[in-house]
Every structure is written in structure tokens, then in C-alpha cells.
Amino acid sequence: DSKIAAKKKQQNGRIKEVRLEPENASALPHALDAILSADLILLGPGSLYTSIIPNLLVDGIVDALKRAKAPKVYVLNIMTQDGETEEYTAFDHLDALLQHSAEGMVDACIYNTAPVPDTIQARYKTEDAEPVVMDMERFRAAGVEMYGYPLIASGSRFARHDPALRAQAVIHTFGQCCGAREGVYGAYDLLAQETEPGKI
């Protein structure tokens, strides 16, 4: 367990800000080059405050993301997380990410549309976790495109993304976001045929 989650539960509040110590950690040049040359940049899924946001606090990362021409897509979690995002809506997740990076940085979000089975929800309730509520109107107001797909892995005791379904969702969203861009559409078209995104 992270110290962040433990402290949040102790104080029974919301996390306002995450910082690095030391604060002047610099990104490696090849990491910045990878961001600037990418066709598509994915953020998430994962623990919001202890897996995703820390990467954005490294000097140079956010600036590279802002300069990158590739669409930035945030893959939303299926469930809220004990000690980090209890009672967070989908847009609350995005808002926290943007507060630690830059407004308008995310172009689109991928979210799960499959219902979470009652047996799985009951297991998460013991940790005050629940399915992330989709507050679509806030995304529309922010100009963020939303792409929903059934993503839950079957046969799991937890609400996890199925890797194959998520891969198909990413490829399909990639085509919707930037498939018509020069030098990108051909690659998307080939991948789309291989993964049959229409069956998502």
C-alpha cells in the first residue's frame, strides 16, 4: 500500500496535490523523443495518484506532451480505488490528471460500457470502491471526446480490463481520433483489419 493512500484514509478527505521529492527530477532524453515522435499517446489505466500522475511530475514530460502532435487518450479505470479516488466520477479522474499537467491536454477518453457483475461490486464495496460514474456532460463541456466499449475481462474475480478488448478499443479510438491524418491512416487501416474493431 502507498503512503498516499494510507494518509488519505486517515484524514478522510480528498487528495489535492501530488509532488515529487526531489522536485527537479528530469526526464530522460529518449523518453521525450518517444513522446514527440508517437502516433498516439495513452495515459492509464492505473492508480491515478500513484501510477499515472507521478509520471507527469517529471520535468519535461508535460511540455513534451503539449508539443506532441499525437492525440492524447486517457483510458479510464472501471472502478474507483480505495485510498485514492473514492466517490470520484469519471471527470473527477480527468480533472485531477489535468490539474497535475495542463488544461486541454487530453483529447479523448476510453471508458467501459459493460455492467460490473453484482458479485464483483459486492467485493469492492468492502473497500468503499464502486463503478466509476460517467458524468458525460462535464466531458462535453470540456471538449473531450468519449469512446465507450465493453472492456471487463470475463471469468475474473475483479473488475479488470480484458487486454484484447482494450487493445481493440485503443485501435478503434485511434482511427476515430486521428485515422485521417497524413501518414497515420494506412497504419490504422491495417491494424483495424487484423483486430476487427467493429466487433467491440
Secondary structure as GFF3:
##gff-version 3
##sequence-region A 1 200
A	DSSP	alpha_helix	3	11	.	.	.	ID=ss1
A	DSSP	alpha_helix	29	37	.	.	.	ID=ss2
A	DSSP	beta_strand	41	43	.	.	.	ID=ss3
A	DSSP	pi_helix	48	52	.	.	.	ID=ss4
A	DSSP	alpha_helix	53	56	.	.	.	ID=ss5
A	DSSP	alpha_helix	61	67	.	.	.	ID=ss6
A	DSSP	beta_strand	72	75	.	.	.	ID=ss7
A	DSSP	alpha_helix	90	99	.	.	.	ID=ss8
A	DSSP	beta_strand	108	112	.	.	.	ID=ss9
A	DSSP	alpha_helix	118	125	.	.	.	ID=ss10
A	DSSP	alpha_helix	136	142	.	.	.	ID=ss11
A	DSSP	beta_strand	145	149	.	.	.	ID=ss12
A	DSSP	alpha_helix	163	178	.	.	.	ID=ss13
A	DSSP	alpha_helix	185	195	.	.	.	ID=ss14
A	DSSP	three_ten_helix	197	199	.	.	.	ID=ss15
###
